[in-house]
């Protein structure tokens, strides 16, 4: 009975042909542990935003040096570290300009503790605006990558991930006991002689 249950469990955990076909349509194009990231550089046009890990926090180093919004940076790294393509462009032309990839709109590079880097190039948006054309250096495939991630990465150029300063609490005022002032008696003034 236990053996039968083990066989049923094993068979139920195997991907179906449909699962395999869907995975082939949406391949993983970047794969790294976000905890292995040491730098994140986003470049587009003449703008660059770069953050570096400093111990357990993130520091913005370009365009200005200041603490970075760690949540925003971590969200990008989590998405990039397990990035699947929405689709592979079938029969993609070797003319990268039609995808906006001959001069990419955005270059994203994640430096890793291994000394290697994970790199992604984003070109134009698809005609329906739901994806960006993307390419990984050394890979001839053209991929479609979800537009919200591309838009958010692009926003880092205009609005770098600067940490929001924590407000400093005002000092608490402690009431003090005051001694009442003694009553003041008016001075008697004489009447002028007339």
C-alpha positions in Angstrom: 0.0 0.0 0.0 2.8 2.4 0.9 4.6 1.6 -2.4 1.5 2.3 -4.4 1.1 5.7 -2.6 4.7 6.5 -3.4 4.2 5.6 -7.1 1.1 7.7 -7.3 2.9 10.6 -5.6 5.9 10.3 -8.0 3.7 10.2 -11.1 1.6 13.2 -9.9 4.7 15.3 -9.4 6.0 14.7 -13.0 5.3 17.6 -15.4 2.6 16.9 -18.0 3.4 17.3 -21.7 1.4 20.5 -21.6 3.5 21.8 -18.6 6.7 21.1 -20.6 5.3 22.8 -23.7 4.3 25.9 -21.6 7.8 26.0 -20.0 9.5 25.8 -23.4 7.4 28.8 -24.4 8.4 30.8 -21.3 12.1 29.9 -20.7 14.1 31.2 -17.7 16.4 33.8 -19.2 18.1 35.0 -16.0 18.7 32.9 -12.9 20.6 33.9 -9.8 20.0 34.1 -6.1 19.2 37.7 -5.2 21.4 37.3 -2.1 24.4 36.8 -4.4 23.9 40.2 -6.0 26.6 42.8 -5.1 25.7 45.5 -7.6 22.8 46.6 -9.8 23.5 49.0 -12.7 20.7 50.3 -14.9 21.7 52.4 -17.9 19.7 54.1 -20.6 20.7 56.9 -22.9 23.1 59.1 -21.0 21.7 58.2 -17.6 22.9 55.5 -15.2 21.6 54.4 -11.8 23.9 52.1 -9.8 23.5 50.6 -6.4 26.1 48.5 -4.4 25.6 46.2 -1.5 27.3 47.5 1.6 27.1 44.7 4.3 23.4 44.2 4.7 22.2 47.4 3.1 22.2 49.0 -0.4 23.9 52.2 -1.2 23.1 54.3 -4.3 26.4 55.3 -5.9 25.1 56.9 -9.2 23.8 59.4 -9.9 24.4 60.5 -6.3 25.9 58.8 -3.2 23.2 58.1 -0.6 21.4 55.2 1.1 19.2 53.3 -1.4 15.6 52.1 -1.0 16.4 48.5 -0.1 12.9 47.3 -0.7 12.8 48.7 -4.2 16.2 47.2 -5.0 15.3 43.8 -3.5 12.1 43.7 -5.6 14.1 44.2 -8.8 16.6 41.6 -7.9 14.0 39.1 -6.9 12.2 39.5 -10.3 15.5 39.5 -12.3 16.9 36.5 -10.4 14.1 34.2 -11.6 13.2 36.0 -14.9 11.1 34.0 -17.3 10.3 35.2 -20.8 6.6 35.7 -21.5 7.4 34.3 -24.9 10.3 33.6 -27.4 9.9 35.6 -30.6 9.7 32.8 -33.2 11.6 33.5 -36.5 13.2 36.7 -35.0 15.0 38.7 -37.6 18.8 39.3 -37.3 17.9 43.0 -37.8 17.9 44.0 -34.1 16.8 47.6 -34.8 13.2 46.4 -35.5 13.1 45.4 -31.8 14.9 48.4 -30.5 17.9 46.2 -29.5 20.6 47.5 -31.9 20.8 50.4 -29.4 19.0 49.1 -26.4 16.7 51.4 -24.4 17.9 49.9 -21.2 20.9 47.8 -20.1 20.6 46.0 -16.8 23.6 44.4 -15.2 23.7 42.5 -11.8 27.1 41.9 -10.4 27.4 38.6 -8.5 29.6 37.4 -5.7 31.1 34.9 -8.1 32.6 37.7 -10.1 30.2 37.0 -13.0 27.3 39.2 -14.1 23.7 38.7 -15.2 22.9 41.1 -18.0 19.7 41.9 -19.8 19.1 44.4 -22.7 15.6 45.9 -23.2 14.5 47.3 -26.5 11.2 48.7 -27.6 7.8 47.7 -26.2 5.7 45.3 -28.2 2.9 47.0 -30.3 0.3 46.1 -27.6 2.5 47.5 -24.9 2.4 44.4 -22.7 6.0 43.4 -23.0 9.5 44.6 -23.9 11.7 43.0 -26.5 14.7 41.7 -24.6 18.0 39.9 -25.2 20.7 38.3 -23.1 24.2 38.8 -24.4 25.5 35.7 -26.1 22.0 34.4 -26.8 20.6 35.0 -30.3 17.0 34.6 -29.1 14.7 37.6 -28.7 12.4 37.3 -25.7 9.3 39.1 -24.5 9.7 40.4 -20.9 6.7 41.7 -18.9 6.3 45.5 -19.3 5.7 46.3 -15.6 9.3 45.2 -14.7 10.7 47.0 -17.7 8.8 50.2 -16.8 9.9 50.0 -13.2 13.5 49.5 -14.1 13.3 52.4 -16.6 11.8 54.6 -13.8 15.0 54.1 -11.9 16.8 56.5 -14.3 14.4 59.4 -13.7 13.7 58.5 -10.0 16.7 56.6 -8.5 15.9 54.4 -5.5 16.8 56.8 -2.8 15.9 55.7 0.7 13.2 57.7 2.4 14.7 59.3 5.5 13.3 58.1 8.8 11.7 61.0 10.6 13.4 62.0 13.8 11.0 62.0 16.6 10.5 65.3 18.4 11.7 65.3 22.0 8.9 64.7 24.6 8.1 67.7 26.6 7.8 67.0 30.3 5.6 69.4 32.3 7.5 71.1 35.1 6.1 72.4 38.3 6.5 76.1 38.7 6.5 78.0 41.9 3.9 80.8 41.7 5.3 84.3 41.7 4.5 86.3 44.9 1.8 88.8 44.6 3.0 92.2 43.7 1.4 95.1 45.5 1.3 98.4 43.7 3.4 101.2 45.1 1.4 103.9 46.6 1.8 107.1 44.7 1.3 110.4 46.3 -1.0 113.0 44.9 0.6 116.0 43.5 0.5 119.1 45.6 -1.5 121.8 44.2 
